[in-house]
Amino acid sequence: MLSPTQDLSSPDDWPSPGSGDAGAPETAYPPAAGPATEPPAPSGYVAAEPPAPSSYPSAEALPLRKAAPGRSFAHGLRRMIRSESLPTAPMRVVDRLVDSPYANPRRNKETSEARRTLNFAVRLAETMFHYGADAMDVESAIVAICATYGVEDVDVDITNQSITINYVSNSGIYLDAEQQSGSEAEIFSHTVVRVVRSWSDNYSGLTTTHRLVKTITDGELSRAEAERRLTRITSEPKPFPRWMTTWANILAAGSFTVGIGGEWFGAVLACLTFAVVTPVSAKFAKWRVPSFFIMAAGSATVTAVAMTAYTLGLPISPAHVIGSGLIMLLPTFRLVSTIQDAINGFPVTAAGRMVSTGLSFVGLIAGLAIAISLTTTFFAFPEVDMLEVVFASADWYLHVVFMLLATALVAVSVQVSPRHILPGVLSAAVGMVVYYLATALGVGPRMISLAGAVGVGCASAWLAQRYTIPQVVLAVPGLMFLLPGLSIFRGMYMFTVDSNPIEGLVPLINASAVILSLAASVVLGNYLMRPFMKQRQPRRLRAPRRR
């Protein structure tokens, strides 16, 4: 019989054979090794700490000792506050879908097949990146699709051009369609990686892909049908043929020239210039020439043509012709996505995109500088007096009409779906209203542009939710009228030609800061409109999410 005061934590304290109560059968100590089960501890006893492995056979039951007062309560309290999940378990990334277009995904009723679901998700993510989506939208789409088809708690890593999805299963989730034998499925890990190496100006394809994800998260589409629809999206032609996008670029250059205060003859010259620049740039892109050289060639061509016409005495303002050309050539689309990635928590992706976008911007400046140096130094073209050039917009009605026309033409050039061109023009119109209101209130010139960009961001975010399309489809064309093409030309010209190049750095730095601020203001407009967009969501989307 064990005594509550007897410590049996050491083999030396075990009773010898034959000791104990009278009539008790003799028992050999220690017990023989073998497959024995550990008996439950009597009431009031807890298992002692195991001694070193060499002090007793591994098959022996642990000796017992009296529980210290309060030990059971402390042990239970520690178990209560200790996390049940491992610290290295994947976080519930499905929580990141809050405030995204794919919030509250509905679980599809079909059996989860993790491998096919992950392969489909990475394929769709690659398509979205290829069409110009930002990293936040791509990550939200991946998480929403996986959650809809029963694969939750995936780890998604988007780094510049690389997309990585990792999933570690729970029991009951199957690797393939064939179920595992046994009482529960085998736990497995599956990782898929895709590197996006090409981009396309196809906002119609981005819109269709966005709507496909929305249909999936609403629980209205099986995975097999979703795969077939994605195949159709990637194989269908663009809404506008190449000749139409070429004409859209040509006419947009002329519209921007009039909108920023240029002459009618200057608008015609800008159209003729882009009749050469657009097909040549397309041919260079087809030959996979780096973007730096494409931008440099385009800006050099525009500058050389404008300076030549000015030297020949044609009634044009070279600053306005070159300024409109720079507006057309600026990498606005990639810049907006870059700022969105930086603000939304993708710093590595934003840094990579910023390098490529910055090189394109440097290419523009390099081509402009080369053309100015050649025309003024080697060919003795007359210099442009920056003090005599009037950097003022046209009359307000001309500015509004031609800038809105240019917005529609830019939307055509980036393959926006025809039924979404008008919402993009409306976004630009709202930005212009805010722009002129800020002007009437006497706000500074930089704040006027930022206010207009916030207006574009708010309008594009609200209209994008209403038409179920990504915001960037409406925001990028609507932002074009605010780009500082004239400031870039003035700064580069002063830096290249004037005797004091430091004075030219100030306009260049200001123009760069304005461009970055415009992109950030568009993102700010999206965040400002989120409370109003939440109120417009259907009731089923505002229901509490699954836990």
Beta strands, then each sheet from edge to edge (+ up, - down):
strand 1: 45-47
strand 2: 64-66
strand 3: 155-159
strand 4: 162-168
strand 5: 189-195
sheet 1: 1+ 2-
sheet 2: 3+ 4- 5+
end
